[in-house]
């Protein structure tokens, strides 16, 4: 069974889904993340930003209302393609 099939079986759409994006501690990080999210899940979001212990990285969390597994997958992919992003959970 593929990972997408497993995730699809666990989720019932629409549902609340949180993305945690970790990247370099640059002021534009939240804006870049929100730009990608707005393209695929338009809405009014208030991301939370937490710095790492040394302040090198920021973790940005955003909760969306996901409408399909395809939307979930494209957001993971495009968020991971942002230059200053290191990981998407």
N, C-alpha and C positions, 0 to 999 in steps of 0.2 A: 504494500500500500504506500502511495507517495505521501510526502509530508503535506502537500496541499489537500489531498483527499482526507487525511486525518484531521487537519484544521477545519476543513469545510464541514466535516461530520460533528465537530465539537461546537461550532458556532451556529447560532440561529439569527439570520439577518432580518431586519436591521438590529444592530447591537452596539453597545458602547465598547470601544476598543482604544486602549492607550498605547501610544508610541513613545518610547524613550530613546532619544537620539543623543549620542555622545560625540562631541567634537571639540576642536580647539577653542579656547576661551576668547573668541573674537566677538565684538559687539554685534556683528551682522548675523551671527549664527541663528538666533530665534527668527529673524526676518526671513532668512533663506528657507528655513524649515516651514514656516507658515505659508510662504509663497507656493511651495510644492503641495502642501495640504489643501490650500484654497483651490488649486487647479482641479483636484479630484474629489474633494469633500468640502465644498464651500460652507462657511459658517463663521460664527463669532467665537474665537478661541482665546483663551488666556493661558499661555504656556507657563509652566513653572521652570525656573532655571536654578540649578544647583551647581556650585563650583566644586571641583575636585579638591582634595586635601592640599595640594601644592598650588592650586589655582591655574594649572596648565590647561585643564579641560573643563567643559561645562556639560551637564546632563540636562537636556531640555525635554520635558514631558508634556504631551498634548493628548487629550482624549477626544476622539471623534465618534460620530455615529456612522458605523460602517454599514454599507448597503449590499456588498457582495464580496466574495472571495477574490474576485479579480481586482476590485478596488484595494483591498488589503495588500495584495501582491504588488501592484504597481506602486503603491506608496512606499512599501519596504524597499523596492528597487530604486525608485527615484530619490528617496531620502538618502540612501546609501551612496548615490552618485554625486552628492554635494561635496565639493573639493575638501572642505574643512571638517567633514563628518568622518569619524573613525568607526562608529558602530551604531546599528539600529536594532533595538530590542522591541 
